[in-house]
């Protein structure tokens, strides 16, 4: 545990200290080994230095800014299962050599994540290829409550992303080797797909067998998340334990026969030791086949410790087994705590040990104790789920009571047996597995159909997290402990958070980082407005569900009082379905009401005014009956707080700007302006900028977007007026608070900067 306490502070550093500090690691290890009094602090310091060393080594693999977007010739090896998404293929590629026009490129990012949009070649793991690629440094959306894509890339040792430039220069240089675990995974996946009929649930079979979840649809993911059963398709303790136990029992039964064919010392090995050794080897083989993910590593180490003790006729307390697994995982990958799965995986086992311990006998009242285990896991993971996802699956206890035994004793044995029989061209067991999967899915859909599936909670702060964790531990105390009910009181801050809205008469505007698109949340003391919902993409990614909804949950906002949909372009309206699917909306206005699926939507028109908590909201555009282009009919909203004015103009261009100047003139004056049309050259005329005369202009643009926005001439125009410029590509989400003393600006990328975040300031 002390080793983990050393890892955590290192991963929270905004920047790394000198790599020379890592040279202290050997003396620290020696000091802790030599002197017992130094052992505990050396464990913590060793964890810090080990993480620091690994982080520095990984950061050495970096793509320089000057090489971004250039066509480069790369030779390397495919090191992951290719994922097919529509017409594209996505895969991880380990670069061995990188050139441009025949000259070596000095900066090599090592392992990268590539997409091949028009490639028709069949990729296989382990193949060596020559590819023409274009890369960019790690970059992802940066928003409160949102997924940190740059963290995920860093944890998976991916130091750049990009795509393959389709052409005749791309060529396979060498086929995959025979003894590559990923090659075997690929072959097994293809056999499974060929054996099963065309069935949407068929994608779950490779997930259960080899940990390949690339075929799961968004609907399937949603059903698993809502019911809290998504852990069942992660190759973890359930799968590894079943494989090891099966190997143990088979060897225990067959060892008497095998001894006849093993003369000498091997033949005199006791059956229990032989069975334990076979269980350990089977667990290792399956872990490699499953991709050696974090839950797999944890489960493998625990299985090895358990059966390793059987080899030497020893027993180890359950807490020590978990501790050994923790140390082993952190030694292999000190960056593992960056992932939510690390805390959920170890947390689930820890709360089971704490809640069950040695106080019960599972062979008595099995059904009751099985239900108790599910209750312990559901309650015990509440703090982690609140911290990482701001929502708790309230039906997971009941769904898992059926799903876990069904998957453990029916589905997984059929999947494993079916995979083995595939090599002799028999697919009967896989068809039975698919039939049992339909039964499971029917039960899960029953729970999905309930109205209240996910309980939204605000993202807990440190004090709230400590209080909730204490409440969970009190509730999990042994039966008969005095005043266990007090634990419920400690949970109250999670479900009844203190309101964090701005003071009366003030507003807080957050321009979310949705790439090349727009989504803005304006909050008053007790109300909230959403202006546009960001884009959606052909791949199925939707910023409404992935960015806007998590942001609202992180702020404890369970509903939107007013939706303003400026116009119908995808980069503004694409995410709307994702928002409406997760957050209730009271009222809606839009210049394209027919495109907004809301029962109370109406057209936004100049002159509409409403007031919330001392803050005035006024629609300035468009005008009824005046024909304009779709962009020029964008809803323009002005927000007037006590001493500050904000202006949201959507994608208006020159025509609409002139119309606004004619009708409102000096009334356009604002302190903060979200730049019209993302800073396009067709907008932000000199007259409009002078009339608004903002202190701050915000450009909602995507990093290295293909439109080249914001336009350089427009940027110069704003700078000539002495206006402070901010960009979501550089700053992530930008929060602007109005106060009596002026304007406060918070750039989320800078506030939450960690050492793995790539500096996005343009050079």
N, C-alpha and C positions, 0 to 999 in steps of 0.2 A: 504494500500500500504506500509506503514511503517513496518507493521508486516512482509511482504514479504521481505523487505530490510534487516530485521534481520535474516531471514531464509537463504538467499542466501550466506552470508559469512560463515555460519556454515557448509553448505554442501560442501564448497570448501576447508575445512581444510584437510591437509595431515594426521593429527592425532588429536584425540579429547583431549581437555583439561580435567582436573580432573572433575569427576562427582559431586564433592562438589560445583562447580560453579552453578549447577542446583538448589541448595538449595536457591539461591537468587531469584528464580522465584516468590514465594509468596510475598516477600517484594516489588519487582518491580511492581507486579499487584496492590498491595495496594497503592503504591506511585502514580502510574498513575491514580488510581481511586480517591484518596484523593486530589491531587493537580493538577489543570488544567495546570499549567506551565510545569509540568513534563510529561504530557500525551504523547506527540509526541516521545521524546526519549525512554520513557518506552515501547511504542508499538514496536519499533525496538529492544530494548534489550530483551523484552519478547519473540519476535519471535526467537531470537538467543538462549535463554535459553530453550525454549520449544523444539526446534529442538535438542539441545544438550542432554536434558533429554531423549527424545525418542530414539536417537541414542545410548546412553549408555545402555538403557534397552534392545535394540535389540542385541547389541554386547555381552551381557551377555550369549546369546545362541550361543555357539561356540563349534565346534568339535575340539578336540585337535589333533595335528599332529600325535601323537602316535596311535590314533584310526582310522586313514585313511586306507582304504583298507582291514580292518578286517571284518570277518563275524560276524555280530551283530544280536541279536534277538530283534526286535522292536514290541511293541504293540502301536496302534494308530488308527486314524480315517482318512478316505479319505475325503479331504476337497476341492476337485475341480472336474470338469467334466473330466473323463478320455478321453484322446486323443489317438486315434488309428493311428499309423504310421507304415504301412506295417505289420510286424509281432510283433511289440512291442506296449505296452500301456504306456502312460506317464501320471502321475498324481501327485498332491500335497498331502503330507501325514503329518499329525500332530502327532508327536511322543509323547506318554504319558509315555512310559517306554522303557529303552534301557539296554540290558544285553549282557554279553559275558560269555559263559560257566556257566550260572546261577548266575553270579555276576553282580551287577549294574555297569553301565558305568557312570562315574562321569560327563563327558562332554555330554550334550544333546543339539543338535542344534534346537530343537523345531520343526518348520515346514520345510520339505525338499521336494525336487523335485526328483521323482523316475521314472525309466523306468523298465518295466517288459518285457523282450525280448521273453520269451517262455511261458508266463502265458496264460492259456486258460480259467481261471475263469473270469466271468463277474463282473467287479468292478462297484460299485455305490457310489455316494457321500453320506456321512453320515454313511457308514458301518465301523465297527470296525474290524481290522485285526491284526493277528500276522504274521509278515513277517521276513524272514531272509534277511538282506540287507548288502550292502557294500557302504560306504560313502566316499566322499572326500570333503574337504573344498571348498568354492566357488572359481572357477577359470574360466577365460575366456580369449579369445584373447585380447591382448592389443596393438593396433596400431593407429597411427594418422588417424583420420577420421573414425575409425571403431566403431562398436557398443560395448558399455561397458556392457558385460553380467553380470559382478559382481555387477554393479550398479543396473541392472534390478532385480537381485536376492535379493539384499538388500532392494530395494524399495518394493518388494512383500513379504518381511519378510521370505525369503527362505535362510536358513543359511547353507545348505549343499546340494549336489546333489549325486546321486548314482543309484544303480539298485538293483532289487530283485533277490536273488539267488534262482533259481527255484528248488523246492523240496517238499517233503511231509510235511515239518514243517510249510509251509504257510497255514493258515486257517482263515476262516471268523469267528469272535467271536460274532458279533452282527449285525443284519440287520439295515438298515437306518431307522431313525425315520420318522414319518409321517409329521412333521411340519418343515422340513428342506428345505429352498429355493432351495438349490442345487439339492436336490432329485427331486423337482418339475421340475426344469430345465432339469434334466436328463430324466425324464419321458416324458416331452414334446418333447425333442430332438428325442427320440426313436420313438415317435408317428409320428413326422414329417417325419423321415427317412422311416418309414414303409409305410406311406401314399403316398409318392411321388415315381414316377417311377425312374428307374436307369437313372439319368441325371446329368452330371457334374455340371450344374448350381443349382442343388438342394441343394448343400452345402451352398448357399447364404441365403436360407430360415431360417435355424437356426441362422445364423449370424444376420439377421434382426430382428428375433423374440426374441431371448434370449441372443444375444451377443456371441454365440459360433462360433468362426471363425476357429476352428481346422480342418474343412473339406475342407477349401479353398486350391486350388492348387497354385503352384508358378506362373503358367501362369495367373491365375485369379488375384492374387495379383499384378502382373506386369501390367495388364490391368487397374486395379483400380488406381495404383500409377501413371502410365503414364498420365491418364486422370484427375488426381486430385480428383477422386470421392471416394477414400477409406474412407473418413469421413462418407459416407452414411451408411456404415455397422458397424460403432461404435455406440453403444447405447448412444446417446447424446441428445442435445436439441431438435433435430428434432423429435425423437421418444417419449421422455418424454413429450414434449409439445403437441404432437398429442393425446397421451393417456389422459393427464390432460384436454385438451380442450374438447375431446369427453365426458369424465365423467362430465365435467361442463355443457355442453349443454344438455346431457341426464337428469341430475338431475334437471336442470332448467325447462325442459319440464314436467318432471314426478312429481315434488314436489307437485303440486296441488292435485294429486291423492294420494300420500303418506301421506299427512296431515290428510286424513280421518282415517288412521290406526295408527296415532301417537298422542294420546291424551296428554294433558298437555303441558308443556313448549317446548318439542321437536316439537310438531305440530305447535307452533306459531313462529318457526324460519323463518325469511325472506328467500324467495327462493334463493336470490343471495348468502347469507351466507351458506345455505345448499349446493348449487352447488359448492361454493369455497371449503368447507370442503371435499366434495366427490372428487374434483379434486386433492386435496393434498393427500388424502389417495390412490387414484388410482396411482398417480405418485410414491409414496413410494413403493407400492406393485410391480409396474413394475420395479422400480430401483433394488429392491431385486431380482426379477426374472431374471434381466439382469446381475447379478453378481456384482453390485455396483462398477463398474469401475470408474476411475477418471472423464471422461467426463459425466458419469451418475451422479456422486456426484454433479458436478458443475451445471448440468441442473436441478437436483432435488432441490437444494438449491434455485436456481433462481425461479423455479416454486412455491416453498413454500413461498418465500418472496412476489411474485406477488399476489398469491391468498390469502396469509395471510393478506395482506393489504385490500383485498376485504372483509374479515371477519369483519374488523373494519372500513370499509368505508373510507379508507385512500389511498392516492397515494404516491408512492415513486419514485424519479427520477431514470432514468435507470442506471446512474453511481453508485448510492447508492445500487441498486439491485446487480450489478456486484461486488461491494466492499464487501457486506455482503456474497455473495457466495464465494469470495476469502478467507475471514476470516474463514468461516465455513469449507471450504475444508482444509485449513492449520491447523486449530485446530484439525480436525479429522486425518489428515495425513500430518505432517510437512515435510515428505520426498517426497511429491508429486512433487515439482519443479525439482526433479532429472529426471523426464520423459519429453520427448519432447512433449507428448500429453498435458501436463499441459499448456505449453506456447502456443501451437497451439489452444487449446480449449479456454482459456481465451483471447488469442490474437484475435481470430476471432470475439468474441463478442465485445471486446473493440474497434476494428477498425470499426465495424458496427455502434456502438454508436457514435464514433468520426466522421465517414464519413456521417452518416445520421442525427443523433441528432434530433432536433426538427425543422429542416429547411425545411422538405418536408412532404407532406401528401400522405401516401402510397395508399389512396383510389383514388388518381388522377393519371392518366397515369400509371397504374399498371405495364404494361409490361416494360415501360422505367425504373421505379424505381426498378423492380425486377432485370433487367439487371445491374442497378447501384449497387445493393447490391452485386451481384456476382463479379463485377469489384472491389469493395472495399475490399472484402475478398481476392481475388486473389492478388491484389497489397499489401494489408496490411500485409499478411503473408510472403511476400518475404524475409525479414530479417531472420525470424525464419527458413524458409525452407533452406536458404543458409547456416545458421549456423549449422543446424543438419544434412542436407542431401546433401549439395553441388550440388543440382540440383533443377530446378524449372519447374513444368509441364506447358508448355506454352499454352497447349490447354485446361487447366482446366476451364477457363472462359466459353468457348463455350460448353464443355461437361456438365458442371453443369447447364447451362441455360436450358438444356433439362432434365438432370438426376434428379435434386432436385425436381421440381414439379411432375415429373413422379413417383418418389419414394414416395413423400409426399402424393399425392392425389389418387394414383392408387395402387401402390405396397404394401405400408405399411398397408392401410386399408384391402386389401385382405389377407395379411399375418395374421394380428390380428384376423380378422373374421374367417379365416380358422383354426387358432389355437383353437379358442373357439369351433368351430363346430367339431373338432377332438374328443372331449369328448363324442359326440353322434354319432361317427363313420361316419361323413360326411366329405369328403375331396374335394368337388367340388371347394370351394374357394381357397384351396391351389393349385389345378391344374390351376386355372385361374391366381393365383399369379405367378406360374412358367411360364405360357405363357407370362405374362406381363414382366417377367424378361428376357425372350428371346428377346423381343422387345428392352428392355433397352440395353442388351448386344450387339445386332446388331449395335446399335448406337455407343456404346463405341468402338467396334472393328473397326468401320469406322475411328474414331480418332486415334486408335492405329496404323492403317495402314499408317498414315502419316510419312514422313521421319524424321521430327524434332518434337519429342514429349517432350523431356526433355532438358532443357537448362542447361548444366553443368557450374558451377561457382566455383571459389576457395573459400575455407573456409575463411570467413572474420575475420580479427583481430578486436580488440576492437574499434580502431579508425574508421575502415571501417564500422563496425556494427553501430556505432553511426551516421556516415554520411549517410548510407543507410536508417536508421530509420528516420532521419530528412528529407531525400528526400521523403519518403513515406508520412510523415505527411504533407509536403508542397503540394504534389499532391492531397491529400484528403481534402484540405481546401475547404470551400464553394465556389460554382461557383461565379465568379466575383471577387475573391480575386486577388490582384495585383501580377503579376509575378509568377503564379503557375508553369509555365513551368520550372522555375529554379530547381524544384525538380528533374527533369531528370538529371541535372548536378550532383546532390548529389548522384545519383544512379550509376554514371559512375565507381567509384572504384570497384564496385562489378563485373562488366563485363569486365573491363580492369585493372586487378590487376598488380601491379609491379612484375617483374620477380624476383623469389627468388632462382634461380639456383646458384650453386657455382661459384667462379671467374674463369676466363679463365685459363686453365691449371690444374684445380683442379677437383676432383670428390667427390660425396656424395653417399655412398652405404648404403642402408637400408635393413637389413635382417628382413623380416616381420615375425610376430608371427602367423604362420598358424598351430600350433600344431605339430603333427608328420608329417612333410613335409617340403618343401622348396619353398620359393618365395623371390627373391632378386630384388630390383630396384636400378640401378646405374644411376645417373644423372650427366651430365656435364652442362656447362653454358646454352646450348640451345637444348640439346638432352637427350633422356632417353632410357635405355635398361632394359628389363624385363628378368630375368633369372629364368625360371620355374614359375609355377602358383599355387603351393600348391595342396592339395588333394580335392576330392569330396567324399561324403558319400552316403550310400544306402538310407538314410532318405531324400535325395534331397539337403542337405546343401552343398554348393559349396564355397570354400574359394576364388576362383577367383572373384565371384560376391560379396561375403560378406566381403572380406578383401582387395584384391588387387585393385579392381576398386574404392572402397571408398578412399583408400589411394591416388591413383592417382588424384582423384577429389579434395581431400583436399589440394594437392600441386599445383593445377591448371594445371595439365598435362592432356591434352585432347586427346593425341595420344601417341603411343609407336613407336619409330623409329626403334628399333630392338628387336625381340623376340628370345631368345636362349632357346630352349626346350632341356634340357640335355639328357633325355631319356624317356622311356614310362611308368615308374612305376606310379601308381595312386597317390602316395603322392607328385609327382612332376608335373604330367600332368592333374590330375583330375579337377583342377580349370580352365583349359584353355578355355573351352567353355564359362564359366562365364565371363572371361576377354574379349574374342573376341566378345561376345554379347553386351558389353558395351563400349569398347574402341577400336578405329581403330588401326591397326598395319601395319606399312609400309613394313617391311621386316622380314623374319623369317628364322632361321637355326636350325637344329636339327639332332641328331643321328638317329632319327626315323621319317624322313620327311613324311612318309605315314600316321602317326598318327596325324599330325598337319593340321587341315583344313584351310589352308591359300593358296591363289593362287600363292604366290611368295616364298614358302618355298623351301629350298635346304638343302643338307646335310652339316653339319659342319665338317670341316677337318683341320688338322694341317697345319698351314701356312697362314690361312686367317687373314688379318689385315685390320683395318679401323681406322680412326682418327676423333674425334669430339672435337672441341674447345680446341685443344692442349693436348688432352688425347688420348692415344693409346690403342686400344682393339685388343688382339691377341688370336686366337684359337690355343691351344697347343695340343689338342687331340680330337678325335681319328685320326688314320692314315688310309688312303684308302687301302682297300684290305686285312687288317689284321683282322682275326676272333677273337672275344672276346665275353665274356658274355654281357648281356644287361647293367649291371651296369658298367662294365669296358669300355664300349663304350660311356660313358657319355661325353658330350661336356665339355671340360675344357677351361675356359676363364681367361686370365690374363689382368688386367686393370692397365696401367701405367700412373699415374698422374705425376706432375712435380717432386715431391720428394718422392712419395709413390707408392707402388705396392700392388694390391689386387689380390687374387687368388680364383676362383670359380671352384671347382673340381667335383661338382655333387656327384654321388654315386660310384666313382671309388674305386676299391679294390686293393689288393696287386699286381696283374698282371699289371694293368694299371699304378700303381705307379712306378713299376720297369721300364716299358716302357718309362715313362716320364723322369725318372732319366737317362736312357741310351741316350735319344735323346736331352734332354735339360740341364741336370746337374745343373750347377750353375745358369742357366737362370730361374730356378724355384723360386729363392729367392723372398720373398714377405713379406711385413710388416703385412698384415692381411690375414688370411686364414679362409675360411668357411670350417669347418672340414669335410673331405670326409665321405660320407655315415652316416652322423649324429653322428659320433663318434663310429661306429660299430667296433668290435674287428677284423673284416676282412680287415680293412684299417688302415691308419695312422701308417705305419711302422716307426721304428726308423730312418731308412735311409731317408725316405721321409720327416719326421719332421726336420731332420738336414739340408737337402737340402733347404727346404723352409725357415726354421728358422724365423718364424713369431714373431712379438711382441704380437699379439692378435690372438686367435683362437675362432671362434664362432661356437657353437653347435646348429643347428636348430632342436630342439626336442620338443615333447609334454610333458606337465605336467603329471607325473606319468604314462608315456607311457608303454604299455605292453611288449615292447622289452627291457626295462631296460636301455635305452640309455640316455646319453653316457656311454659306457662301463667303468667300474672302472679302469681296467688296462690301457685303452687308456688315461683316464684322468690323471692317474699317470704319464704316459709317457710324456704327454705335460708338466705337472708341473715339471718334472725332468729337462726339458729344460728351465725352468724359464719363461714360456709363460703365459700371462694373459688369463684366460678362461672366456668366457661369454656364456650364454645360453638363448635362447628365452623363455624357460619355466620359468626362473627366472626374466628376464629383459623385457619381451615383445619384441616389435620391437627394433632393435639395429641399430642406425644410426652412421656411421663412416665417418667423413669428413676429407679429406686430406687438409692440410694447409701448408704454407711455414714453420711454426714453428713445424710441426709434425702432429700427429693424434688427432682428437677430437672425443670422444665417448659419445653418448647420449642414455641412457636406458629409453625407453618410460614409462615403469612401474614406475620407480623412479621419472621421471620428472612429470608425471601426477598423482602421488599417491594421493589418497583420503582415508579418515579414514575407509571406508567400504572395501577397497582392502585388501585381505588376503596376508600377507607376505609369499612369495613363496620360500624364501631362505631355502635351504635344511638343515636339522638338523641331 
